[in-house]
Amino acid sequence: MFLFFTFGPMVAEEIKYQTRKAFDIEYGVNEKTEAKNEKISILVPSNKDFSIIIPKIGAVAPIVADIDPFSPNEYLPALKEGAAHAAGTSKPGELGNTYIFAHSTDAFYNVGTYNAVFYLLWKLEENDEIYIYYKGKQYVYEVSDKKIVTSADVKYLGDLGGKTLTLQTCYPPGTTLKRLIVIAEQIEDNN
C-alpha cells in the first residue's frame, strides 16, 4: 500500500499520457495550433507572469522565480507551487541559460497539485516544443538534447551559449538517484 501512495502520482500521469495516445488526442497552446486531426485540447498557461507549457506531455505549471537550487528550505516550498527557476540563471528572452526544475513525483505525504509536473519529461525528444510565458510574453523553445547526469553535476546551471532553456527533474521518476536534463533552444518569442 505504501508503494501505491508513493508512486500513485507517477502512475496517474502515465495513464493520462497513454490514454491520450490511444485516443489520438493532442495538445496545443492556442487556437492557431494546426492539428493532424480534430482531437486537440488547448492548454492554457497557469499565468502569463511566469509559467510553462509542454504540449507533448500535457504539462502546465506556474514557475516560481529566483529560487536557490541548493537550499531545500527554499526550493521545497516553491516546488509545491509549481516549477522553480534557479536564481542566478537567465530569464526567458535574455541571452544565457534559463534553468527550470520540478519534481518528477513525490512521496504520498507530500502530494500536491504539482508534485509530478515533470514526471513525463523523459518522453521529450529532439524538436519537441516547450512554451514559457514570462511577463506577458510567450517564448517558444525546441528540445535539442537530453541527458541523465549525477545529482552532483551542476554544470548545466551555467551558460550554454545562446538563449537556452534547461529543464531538470529527478531520475528515474520517484527517486533522487540521478537527474534528467532537457536542453532546448529558443526559436521564437511572440511579443
C-alpha positions as CSV (number, residue, x, y, z in Angstrom):
1,M,0.0,0.0,0.0
2,F,2.9,2.3,0.8
3,L,4.3,1.9,-2.7
4,F,0.9,2.7,-4.2
5,F,0.7,6.1,-2.4
6,T,4.3,6.9,-3.1
7,F,4.2,6.2,-6.8
8,G,0.5,7.0,-7.3
9,P,1.1,10.4,-8.9
10,M,3.6,8.9,-11.3
11,V,1.2,6.1,-12.4
12,A,-1.7,8.6,-12.8
13,E,0.4,10.8,-15.2
14,E,1.4,7.7,-17.2
15,I,-2.2,6.6,-17.5
16,K,-3.3,10.0,-18.7
17,Y,-0.5,10.1,-21.2
18,Q,-1.2,6.6,-22.6
19,T,-5.0,7.3,-22.8
20,R,-4.3,10.5,-24.8
21,K,-2.1,8.5,-27.2
22,A,-4.6,5.7,-27.5
23,F,-7.4,8.1,-28.5
24,D,-5.0,10.2,-30.7
25,I,-5.6,13.3,-28.6
26,E,-3.0,16.1,-29.0
27,Y,-2.4,19.3,-27.0
28,G,-1.8,22.7,-28.4
29,V,-1.2,26.1,-26.9
30,N,-3.6,28.3,-28.9
31,E,-6.4,28.3,-31.4
32,K,-4.0,28.6,-34.3
33,T,-2.4,25.2,-33.5
34,E,-2.5,23.0,-36.5
35,A,-3.6,19.5,-35.6
36,K,-3.2,16.4,-37.5
37,N,-6.7,15.5,-36.5
38,E,-9.7,17.1,-34.9
39,K,-8.9,15.8,-31.4
40,I,-6.9,18.6,-29.9
41,S,-7.1,20.2,-26.5
42,I,-5.9,23.7,-25.9
43,L,-3.6,24.1,-22.9
44,V,-3.8,27.4,-21.1
45,P,-0.9,28.8,-19.1
46,S,-1.4,29.0,-15.3
47,N,-0.5,32.7,-15.6
48,K,1.4,34.8,-18.1
49,D,3.8,36.3,-15.5
50,F,5.9,33.1,-15.4
51,S,4.7,29.6,-16.4
52,I,5.5,26.6,-18.6
53,I,3.5,24.5,-21.0
54,I,4.9,21.3,-22.6
55,P,2.3,20.2,-25.1
56,K,3.7,16.7,-25.8
57,I,3.3,15.6,-22.1
58,G,0.4,17.9,-21.2
59,A,2.4,19.7,-18.5
60,V,1.1,23.1,-17.3
61,A,2.6,24.8,-14.2
62,P,3.4,28.2,-12.8
63,I,7.1,28.9,-12.3
64,V,8.4,30.4,-9.0
65,A,11.3,32.8,-9.9
66,D,14.7,33.1,-8.4
67,I,14.9,30.0,-6.1
68,D,18.2,28.8,-4.7
69,P,18.5,25.2,-6.2
70,F,20.9,24.3,-3.3
71,S,18.6,25.3,-0.5
72,P,15.9,22.7,0.4
73,N,14.3,25.2,2.7
74,E,13.8,27.4,-0.3
75,Y,13.1,25.1,-3.2
76,L,10.8,22.5,-1.4
77,P,8.1,25.1,-0.7
78,A,8.5,26.5,-4.2
79,L,8.0,23.1,-5.8
80,K,4.7,22.7,-4.0
81,E,3.5,25.8,-6.1
82,G,4.8,24.6,-9.4
83,A,8.2,24.5,-11.1
84,A,11.2,26.6,-9.9
85,H,13.5,29.0,-11.7
86,A,17.1,28.7,-10.5
87,A,18.3,32.0,-9.0
88,G,21.2,33.5,-11.0
89,T,20.2,32.0,-14.3
90,S,18.8,34.0,-17.2
91,K,15.1,34.9,-17.6
92,P,13.3,34.0,-20.8
93,G,14.2,36.2,-23.7
94,E,17.6,37.0,-22.3
95,L,20.9,35.8,-23.6
96,G,22.0,32.8,-21.4
97,N,20.5,29.8,-19.8
98,T,17.1,29.8,-18.2
99,Y,17.2,26.9,-15.7
100,I,13.8,25.4,-14.5
101,F,13.4,22.5,-12.2
102,A,10.5,20.5,-10.8
103,H,9.5,17.2,-9.2
104,S,9.1,14.1,-11.3
105,T,7.0,12.7,-8.5
106,D,6.9,12.9,-4.7
107,A,6.0,10.8,-1.7
108,F,2.4,10.4,-0.7
109,Y,2.8,12.5,2.4
110,N,3.8,15.5,0.3
111,V,1.3,15.2,-2.6
112,G,0.3,18.4,-4.1
113,T,-1.0,19.7,-7.4
114,Y,2.5,20.0,-9.0
115,N,4.3,17.1,-7.4
116,A,4.6,15.2,-10.7
117,V,4.7,18.1,-13.2
118,F,7.9,16.9,-14.8
119,Y,7.3,13.1,-14.4
120,L,6.9,12.6,-18.2
121,L,9.9,14.9,-19.1
122,W,11.8,11.7,-20.2
123,K,9.4,11.3,-23.1
124,L,10.6,14.6,-24.7
125,E,12.6,14.2,-27.9
126,E,14.5,16.5,-30.2
127,N,12.4,19.2,-31.8
128,D,9.5,18.9,-29.2
129,E,8.3,22.4,-28.3
130,I,8.3,24.0,-24.8
131,Y,6.4,27.2,-24.2
132,I,7.5,29.6,-21.4
133,Y,5.3,32.6,-20.5
134,Y,7.2,35.5,-18.9
135,K,6.0,39.0,-18.2
136,G,3.0,38.6,-20.6
137,K,5.2,37.3,-23.5
138,Q,5.3,33.8,-24.9
139,Y,8.7,32.2,-25.7
140,V,9.0,29.0,-27.7
141,Y,11.9,26.6,-27.3
142,E,12.7,23.4,-29.2
143,V,14.3,20.5,-27.5
144,S,17.9,19.9,-28.7
145,D,19.4,17.4,-26.2
146,K,18.5,15.2,-23.2
147,K,21.0,13.8,-20.7
148,I,21.0,11.7,-17.5
149,V,23.6,13.1,-15.0
150,T,24.6,12.6,-11.4
151,S,22.9,14.8,-8.8
152,A,26.3,16.5,-8.2
153,D,26.6,17.6,-11.8
154,V,25.7,21.3,-11.7
155,K,27.4,22.5,-14.9
156,Y,24.0,22.8,-16.7
157,L,23.2,25.7,-14.4
158,G,25.8,27.7,-16.3
159,D,25.6,29.5,-19.6
160,L,25.3,27.0,-22.5
161,G,25.5,29.7,-25.2
162,G,22.7,31.5,-27.0
163,K,19.2,31.7,-25.5
164,T,18.7,28.2,-23.9
165,L,16.3,26.6,-21.6
166,T,17.3,23.8,-19.3
167,L,14.7,21.6,-17.6
168,Q,15.7,19.3,-14.7
169,T,14.0,16.7,-12.7
170,C,14.9,13.6,-10.7
171,Y,15.5,10.3,-12.5
172,P,14.3,7.6,-12.5
173,P,11.0,9.2,-11.6
174,G,10.2,8.7,-7.9
175,T,13.8,8.6,-6.9
176,T,16.6,11.1,-6.2
177,L,19.4,8.9,-7.7
178,K,20.2,11.0,-10.8
179,R,18.9,14.0,-12.7
180,L,17.3,14.2,-16.1
181,I,18.3,17.3,-18.0
182,V,16.5,18.5,-21.1
183,I,18.1,21.3,-23.1
184,A,16.1,23.5,-25.5
185,E,17.0,26.4,-27.8
186,Q,14.8,29.4,-28.1
187,I,13.3,29.5,-31.6
188,E,10.6,32.2,-31.2
189,D,9.3,34.9,-28.9
190,N,5.8,36.2,-29.6
191,N,5.8,39.6,-28.2
